[in-house]
Amino acid sequence: MNFSNLLRLALRAIMRNKTRALLTMLGIIIGIAAVIAMLSLGESVKKRMKDEFASMGTNSIMVVPARQHRGGVDMGNSSSKSLDLSDYRALVEGCHYVAAFSPEITSSGQMIFGSNNHFGSLTGVAPGYLLINNLEVERGLMFTDADVQSLAKVCVIGQTVVDELFADGTDPLGQTVRFNNKPMKIIGILKKKGQGNMGSDDDDVVLAPYTTVQKRFLGINYFFMLQASAVSQEASQLAADEIKHILRSTHHISEGDDDDFDIFTMDQVLSSMDKVMGLLTLLLTAIASISLVVGGIGIMNIMYVTVTERTREIGLRMAIGARQRDIMLQFLLESVVLSLLGGLIGIVVGILMAYGGTAAMALSYALSYKAIGISFVVCVAVGVFFGWYPAKKAANLDPIQAIRYE
């Protein structure tokens, strides 16, 4: 019997019991839909995070103190004081592959203007911070190197701070706000940037000269971190190597000794993020795939029932010349068709679930075509794997006993 006739018989058998077939396919539908939705949502989240990091500058470089250990206890990065003004000056003078440098120091506290107040962070930076982080001053001016040298009590604020402290429409430029009871004059307003990484608000920011935050607010002489921007994305690794060489020299680190600082390029950050997201997506997909196993068991169960119900039919077909191979192929094809139909419905449901999920999470829709291809292959594999034993049982029936079966 040719393949087209077998396919027609399989479809006819499925259509005779539509409700039973649909219930049998339910596990496959749920499994495939969940896998596609999980992989597509994972792609959407990765795309969102990559876009967010790209907005920080694809050639950004971060230098942070290495993690400190005392008596076997991990003290974290913040306990180290390994980055200071001498490092900053050496890097500015000695790096050829870096377009801009900026220290970063942060102090948290209450900002007050009139009767309005807002809890936030005062970030001490250099003027090059704007270039490194793709920020723009929409109104007013950015503070200068002269302001940094004089420990000027000036700041540039984001739109969220404007909305919180100047809700009555007062022009913020030229106004003096108090941060932890110290006056700071607003000289610039940053262009609105919107939501940042992991839902953070990139407009809830107050920038001031790093020397002002160091001396007037924190009383320290070191930096929490250093940020840099390579002259191009291609030169990022060269710039990182250059920074490492200079810092090892200024810190007098001998050959073979570990660095007391860590350097991260944006490529490294994105690579680490891809690994984490990949593992998370794999875990969620593995959990969702349990439904496929359940669906496969459902197909095997219903194929056993089908073989039992059609025992006389199998005997008659064998009696008029059907070979064991024909009988086995007929039931195996029926199992594969059942699995594929469930898979096709699952793909449509999965696409709709992914679209709804990305819309609810305010993400850009990124369909995983790889997931669709894998789902198609998996459906065939499930149909063959779970349909093979019932089909073999049907093919091994004795024609005489099958015809006599009641």
C-alpha positions in Angstrom: 0.0 0.0 0.0 1.4 3.4 -1.0 2.1 6.2 1.4 -0.8 8.4 0.3 -3.4 5.7 1.0 -1.8 5.1 4.5 -2.0 8.8 5.2 -5.6 8.9 4.1 -6.4 6.0 6.4 -4.7 7.7 9.3 -6.6 11.0 8.9 -9.9 9.1 8.5 -9.2 7.2 11.7 -8.4 10.4 13.6 -11.5 12.3 12.2 -13.8 9.5 13.4 -13.0 10.4 17.0 -12.4 14.1 17.0 -12.9 14.7 20.7 -10.7 11.8 21.7 -8.0 13.0 19.3 -8.1 16.5 20.6 -7.8 15.4 24.2 -4.9 13.1 23.2 -3.2 16.0 21.5 -3.7 18.3 24.5 -0.4 17.4 26.2 1.5 18.0 22.9 -0.3 21.3 22.4 0.6 22.5 25.9 4.2 21.3 25.7 4.9 22.9 22.3 3.1 26.1 23.1 5.0 26.4 26.4 8.4 25.7 24.8 7.8 28.3 22.0 6.5 30.9 24.4 9.5 30.4 26.8 12.1 30.6 24.1 10.5 33.6 22.4 10.2 35.4 25.7 13.8 34.6 26.4 14.8 36.1 23.1 12.7 39.2 23.7 14.3 39.7 27.2 17.8 39.2 25.8 17.1 41.7 23.0 15.8 44.2 25.5 18.8 43.9 27.7 21.2 44.1 24.8 19.5 47.3 23.6 19.8 48.7 27.2 23.5 47.9 27.4 24.0 49.3 23.9 22.4 52.5 25.0 25.2 52.8 27.6 27.7 52.6 24.7 28.9 49.4 23.0 32.5 50.5 23.6 32.1 51.1 27.4 34.7 49.8 29.8 34.3 49.5 33.6 37.1 49.2 36.1 36.2 48.1 39.6 38.2 47.1 42.7 38.7 43.4 43.0 36.8 41.5 45.7 38.5 41.6 49.0 38.9 38.7 51.4 39.8 39.0 55.1 40.2 35.9 57.2 38.4 33.8 54.6 35.4 36.2 54.6 34.4 37.8 51.2 34.2 41.5 51.9 32.9 42.3 48.4 34.2 45.0 46.0 33.2 48.1 48.0 35.7 47.4 50.8 38.7 48.0 48.5 40.3 51.4 48.1 42.5 50.5 45.2 41.3 53.1 42.7 42.3 56.7 43.3 43.2 60.0 41.7 46.7 58.9 40.8 45.3 56.0 38.8 42.8 58.3 37.1 45.5 60.7 36.1 47.9 58.0 34.9 45.1 56.5 32.7 44.1 59.8 31.2 47.7 60.6 30.3 48.8 57.1 29.2 45.8 55.6 27.3 45.7 56.0 23.5 42.7 53.8 22.8 40.3 55.6 25.2 38.2 58.5 24.2 36.9 59.5 27.7 37.4 58.6 31.4 35.3 59.3 34.4 35.5 58.2 38.1 32.2 57.3 39.8 31.3 57.8 43.4 27.8 57.6 44.8 26.2 59.1 47.9 22.5 58.4 48.8 20.3 60.9 50.6 17.3 63.2 50.7 17.0 66.0 48.1 14.9 69.0 49.2 13.5 72.0 47.4 10.9 74.1 49.2 8.3 71.7 50.6 9.2 69.0 48.1 11.6 66.2 48.8 12.9 63.1 46.9 15.2 60.3 48.1 17.9 59.5 45.5 21.6 59.3 44.7 24.2 61.9 44.1 26.7 60.5 41.6 30.2 62.1 41.4 31.6 62.0 37.9 33.9 63.8 35.5 32.5 65.7 32.4 33.4 62.7 30.2 30.7 60.7 31.9 28.1 62.0 29.4 30.1 60.7 26.4 30.7 57.3 28.1 27.0 56.8 28.9 25.4 58.4 25.8 23.8 61.2 27.9 22.9 64.6 26.7 22.2 67.9 28.5 18.9 69.1 27.1 18.9 72.5 28.9 21.7 74.4 30.7 25.3 73.2 30.8 27.4 70.3 32.1 29.9 71.2 34.8 33.5 71.6 33.6 37.0 70.4 34.6 37.3 73.8 36.4 34.3 72.9 38.5 35.9 69.6 39.3 39.1 71.3 40.5 37.3 73.8 42.6 34.9 71.3 44.3 32.0 73.4 42.9 28.6 72.8 44.5 26.8 72.4 41.2 24.8 69.6 39.7 23.0 68.3 36.6 19.7 66.5 37.2 17.5 64.0 35.4 13.8 64.4 34.4 12.5 62.3 37.3 14.2 64.6 39.8 12.6 67.6 38.0 9.2 66.0 38.2 9.6 65.2 41.9 11.0 68.5 43.1 9.6 71.0 40.7 6.1 69.7 40.1 4.6 73.2 40.4 6.3 74.2 37.1 9.2 76.2 38.6 12.2 76.4 36.3 14.9 74.2 37.9 17.8 76.0 36.2 19.6 78.2 38.6 17.7 76.9 41.6 19.4 75.6 44.7 18.4 72.2 46.2 19.7 70.7 49.4 21.2 67.2 49.4 21.8 65.9 52.9 21.5 69.5 54.0 24.2 70.7 51.7 23.3 73.3 49.0 23.8 72.3 45.3 23.0 74.6 42.4 21.3 73.1 39.4 23.1 74.2 36.2 21.8 71.6 33.7 18.9 69.2 33.0 19.6 65.9 31.2 17.6 64.7 28.2 15.0 62.1 29.1 16.2 58.6 28.7 13.5 56.4 30.2 13.5 53.0 31.8 16.9 51.3 32.1 18.3 47.9 33.0 16.0 45.6 35.0 13.3 48.3 35.3 15.6 51.0 36.8 14.8 54.6 36.1 17.7 56.2 34.2 16.2 59.7 34.7 16.4 59.5 38.5 19.9 60.8 38.5 21.9 63.8 40.0 25.4 64.3 38.6 28.0 66.4 40.4 31.8 66.8 40.2 33.4 63.8 41.7 35.7 65.9 43.9 32.6 67.5 45.4 31.1 64.2 46.3 34.4 62.9 47.6 35.3 65.7 49.8 32.1 67.5 50.7 29.8 64.5 51.1 31.8 61.4 51.8 35.2 62.5 53.0 37.1 59.9 51.0 40.0 60.0 48.5 39.2 56.9 46.4 36.7 55.9 43.7 34.0 53.3 43.7 34.8 52.6 40.1 36.2 54.0 36.9 34.3 54.2 33.6 35.9 54.6 30.2 34.8 54.7 26.5 37.1 53.2 23.9 37.7 55.1 20.7 35.7 52.4 18.9 34.0 49.1 19.6 36.8 47.3 17.8 39.4 48.9 20.0 37.6 48.0 23.3 39.9 45.0 24.1 43.0 47.0 23.2 41.8 49.8 25.5 41.1 47.2 28.3 44.6 45.8 27.9 46.1 49.2 28.0 44.2 50.1 31.2 45.3 46.8 32.8 49.0 47.5 31.9 48.9 51.0 33.4 47.1 50.0 36.6 49.4 47.1 37.3 52.3 49.6 37.0 50.7 52.3 39.2 49.8 49.6 41.8 53.3 48.1 41.7 51.9 44.6 41.0 54.7 42.1 40.3 54.7 39.6 37.5 52.5 36.6 38.4 50.6 38.4 41.2 46.8 38.8 41.0 45.3 42.2 40.0 43.6 44.2 42.7 41.1 45.4 40.2 38.7 43.9 37.6 38.1 45.2 34.0 34.9 44.6 32.1 34.2 45.4 28.5 30.7 45.6 27.1 31.4 42.5 25.0 32.2 40.6 28.2 29.1 41.9 29.9 26.9 40.9 27.0 28.6 37.5 26.8 28.0 36.8 30.5 24.4 38.0 30.1 23.8 35.6 27.2 25.1 32.7 29.2 22.9 33.5 32.2 19.8 34.0 30.0 20.6 30.9 28.0 20.7 28.8 31.2 17.5 30.3 32.5 15.7 29.8 29.2 17.0 26.2 29.0 15.7 25.5 32.5 12.3 26.9 31.7 12.2 25.0 28.5 13.1 21.8 30.2 10.2 22.3 32.7 7.8 23.0 29.9 9.0 19.9 28.0 7.6 17.7 30.7 4.2 18.3 29.0 5.6 16.8 25.8 6.5 13.6 27.7 3.0 13.5 29.2 1.5 14.1 25.7 3.6 11.3 24.2 2.4 8.9 26.9 -1.2 10.0 26.1 -0.5 9.1 22.4 0.9 5.7 23.3 -2.1 5.0 25.5 -4.7 6.0 22.9 -2.8 4.0 20.2 -3.1 0.9 22.4 -6.8 1.5 22.7 -7.0 2.0 18.9 -5.2 -1.2 18.2 -7.5 -3.1 20.5 -10.7 -1.5 19.0 -9.5 -2.3 15.4 -8.2 -5.8 16.0 -10.8 -7.4 13.6 -9.9 -4.8 11.0 -6.2 -5.6 11.3 -7.0 -9.3 10.9 -9.1 -8.7 7.8 -6.4 -6.6 6.2 -3.8 -9.2 6.9 -6.1 -11.9 5.5 -6.4 -10.1 2.1 -2.7 -9.6 1.7 -1.5 -6.7 3.9 2.0 -7.3 5.2 3.3 -6.7 8.7 5.2 -3.7 7.5 2.0 -2.1 6.1 0.1 -2.6 9.3 3.0 -1.2 11.4 3.4 1.8 9.0 -0.3 2.5 9.1 -0.5 2.8 12.9 2.9 4.5 13.2 1.8 7.1 10.6 -1.4 7.6 12.6 0.6 8.3 15.7 2.9 10.8 13.9 0.0 12.6 12.3 -1.7 12.9 15.7 1.5 14.3 17.2 2.1 16.7 14.2 -1.5 18.1 14.4 -1.0 18.7 18.1 2.3 20.4 17.3 0.9 22.7 14.7 -1.9 23.8 17.0 0.7 24.2 19.8 2.9 26.4 17.5 0.0 28.7 16.8 -0.9 28.9 20.5 2.8 29.4 21.5 3.2 32.3 19.1 0.0 33.9 20.5 1.2 33.3 24.1 4.6 34.8 23.3 3.0 37.9 21.7 0.7 38.4 24.6 3.6 37.9 27.1 5.9 40.4 25.4 3.0 42.9 25.1 2.3 42.5 28.9 5.9 43.0 29.8 6.4 45.9 27.3 9.0 44.0 25.4 9.7 44.0 21.6 8.3 40.8 20.0 11.1 38.4 19.0 9.8 35.1 17.7 12.2 32.2 18.1 12.2 30.4 14.7 14.7 27.9 16.1 12.0 26.9 18.7 9.5 26.3 15.9 11.9 24.2 13.9 12.8 22.2 17.0 9.1 21.8 17.9 8.4 20.3 14.5 11.3 17.8 14.8 10.2 16.9 18.4 6.6 16.3 17.3 7.8 13.7 14.7 10.1 12.1 17.2 7.4 11.9 19.9 5.0 10.4 17.3 7.5 7.8 16.2 8.9 7.0 19.7 5.5 6.6 21.5 3.7 5.1 18.5 6.3 2.5 17.6 5.4 -0.1 20.3 1.6 0.0 19.7 2.2 -0.2 16.0 4.5 -3.2 16.4 1.9 -4.9 18.6 -0.7 -4.4 15.8 1.7 -5.8 13.2 2.5 -8.9 15.2 -1.2 -9.9 15.7 -2.1 -13.3 14.4 -4.6 -12.9 11.5 -6.8 -15.8 12.5 -7.0 -14.7 16.2 -7.5 -11.1 15.1 -10.5 -12.0 12.9 -12.1 -14.0 15.7 -11.6 -11.2 18.2 -14.8 -9.9 19.8 
